[in-house]
Amino acid sequence: MPETNEGILFIVGAAFFLIGLIGGGLEISAIKVPPLSKIPRYLMFLVGAFLMGVALVRFMTPTAASPIPATEIPTALPVATVEQPTPTVPPPTPTDLPLEQPATRMGGRSARINDIWVDFDLVQMGMDGMLIHVDFEVDGLEGVPCGIAAYFYDVSGNWLMDANASYNSEGGQVVVFQDFTPVYPSAVFEDFELFMPYDELDLPDGEYELKFSILIWEMASGETIESWPSYYDFTYSQY
């Protein structure tokens, strides 16, 4: 018999029904039921029959399963948005990029760019653009405000010049940059993100072969700490 309320109800009803039917006088193990007179027998019989009937009805009535809420499946994958704080100091204008070696290591302070990769055609802050990922590490710069920037060029290595005083360096070159302050003597940034809106490349309609290079600098002095020793080439279409 199932260990449910209906099962227990049926067993109790069956016991009452049996006692009412045979009139008591039973002895099962340590349980003794004395003989019953006519009226208690009828009552036991009726109560047992009633309880068994209720249990059978409940057994035969299907229990409505609780509805499982359907999982909401979005019609389109949401685009991750990362709010990028406005940097306080624009990046410097180096004499040339990329630099094979920074001119100065600033008294033991150094940085090393390990890798760069790009996700194209993303949407952040309502703008279409490219997400630049930089894997780098710094030493000796704990608590020192620094900056990292991507400078953009045409296929010939000429600067892309800013046209709207946005996403620009001190000299007016097109650049995306961000502040950071290491909190350890040696700090690793495995995936530092720079989002560059396509509109901020400030180019007319057409197809372009472009490239960018990465620079890390110390903000107070504007001195270069490290730069990526090559360009990252990409094709861009503006229509």
Buried (B, 14 or more C-beta within 10 A) or exposed (E): EEEEEBBBBBBBBBBBBBBBEBBBEBEEEEEEBEEBEEEBBEEBBEBBBEBBBBBBEBBEEEEEEEEEEEEEEEEEEEEEEEEBEEBEBBBBBBEEBBBEEBEEBBEEBBBEBEEBEBEEEBEBEEEEBBBBBBBBBBBBBBEBBBBBBBBBBEEEEEBBEBEEEEBBBEBBBBBBBBBBEBEEEEBEBEEBBBBBBBBBBBBEEEEBEBBBBBBBBBBEEBBBBBBBEEBBEBEBEEE
